[in-house]
């Protein structure tokens, strides 16, 4: 298995984390985003959207971090990570949607403004990200995990940009329930971190 | 089945279209977004994100349009609409991701600027939306459907904001392959339209 990767990307880290939790051997292929390696012809043949991560497995090319999570869960994780019962898979998908909306366009973009000088409206991104954190916090008030009463890819999809929120100047101290959940993810067997994520355990 | 709905929302229309294609009887509960009915306490108990659509089925509450598509496909559509083979479900998920990124934050936001006076950067939204249309067009160059060689929820997820793109002043004439695919969706048995979507057939 080969993962086209960038060390600083929370979306690529989603996949590295899942590979590590599933204990799947893989090769990392670093793509230099600053040098535009994600926009050259060779890379665009892998992913027409010009984004990392991309996974190569058995001649199959899978792009998009969350599609890769679904692929890995289905192929290597069974229903433990992605249940198939209609209401259960929908519960997981709801949090994948939060990860792609409030967390990506809020928390991740706020971080990208500060960390990579991206041109987005910092305060609007922070506010959108905080809306996501409030939804997470309320949901986690009486739950340990986001869906199905156990860890699933819902948690893995949401974790990276939540844990990286302080890089976008959003303190997680304001969300103790979210902090506790961050700690639970960090305590999973096979957990691996990334630069910029502080250990809360 | 009860769908909390708004006539003008492309995300709610995603679900109406799926319900119609599956020929599932349902009741529509209109939520007045301008009057803020999506932010009152009663509604926030259904969906803490304060968004339509929300589906009620057998005491289950499912929020998020794409989670609802997954739910309906799993519960009422079998593998026809959402295959479970790892590479196939991942292929569907890739286009759900495009629908939540370039199409929602590009095409849908450009439309919302023009149609509802929302405060986003119109040209940036248009450009992001066009990037999505280019990816769709390239993919559809030698395919009829987005994933798995047949119509799936990938098409239903992407269709609404593509078909509504002209309301955001993005002409689909520039993307003939996309136009042809729009026509194929419109020709599906059980298809239903919405105000703002022109018939291309």
Interface residues (C-beta under 8 A of the other chain):
Chain A: X48 X49 X60 X62 X63 X64 X66 X67 X68 X70 X71 X74 X75 X84 X85 X86 X87 X89 X90 X91 X93 X94 X96 X97 X98 X100 X101 X102 X104 X105 X131 X135 X138 X139
Chain B: X48 X49 X60 X62 X63 X64 X66 X67 X68 X70 X71 X74 X75 X84 X85 X86 X87 X89 X90 X91 X93 X94 X96 X97 X98 X100 X101 X102 X104 X105 X131 X135 X138 X139
